Each structure stands twice: as C-alpha cells, then as structure tokens.
C-alpha cells in the first residue's frame, strides 16, 4: 500500500466516519464510501452536504451530480468525486512539501 493510498484511506475514513481498516483497496474504499453516502442520502442529507463541503467538492459538479440519476447513481458519482478530490489534495500537498524541502 503506497503512502498516497494510506493517506487517501485515512482522510476518507475519518471524514465520512467509516470503519477503519488496515488495508483498503481503492475498490473497497469506494464501495464503503458509496454505502456511507447512500445511507446519508436516505437519512441525513444535511450531514452529507456538510461533509462534502469540508472535502471541498466543486459546487457546480455537485449540483450536476444531484440533478440526474437515482440515489444509487448519485451516491456512486459522489463517491468517485470525493476520491478524485482527495487525491488532488494529497498530490498538491506532496508538491508543496517537495518544493519546501528544496534549497
């Protein structure tokens, strides 16, 4: 498991209150996130929106996701968007960390 994968798993499990696992494959993480988002769509949309706000998903993209599809499709698209956004943030942090370590 790469450092990037570990960081991604840590970020998503903590932000979305998922059960922590030592080794989550990307597919396992996506599935667990999908289940959590689907649950929140049914039971607490406001909480889901708050979580998505903290992840810093693009509002326009989020609006487009909510416009079309069933709750399952929406949950899947949000899961993919969250993972994509978290990966972007990890890469950005790594880039700045690498730039700071240069003389």
Buried (B, 14 or more C-beta within 10 A) or exposed (E): EEEEBBBBBEBBBEBBEBEEEEEBEEEEBBBBBBBBBBEBBEEEEEEBBEBBEEBEBEEEBBEEBBEEEEEEEBBBBBBBBBBEBBBEBBEEEEEEEEEEEEE
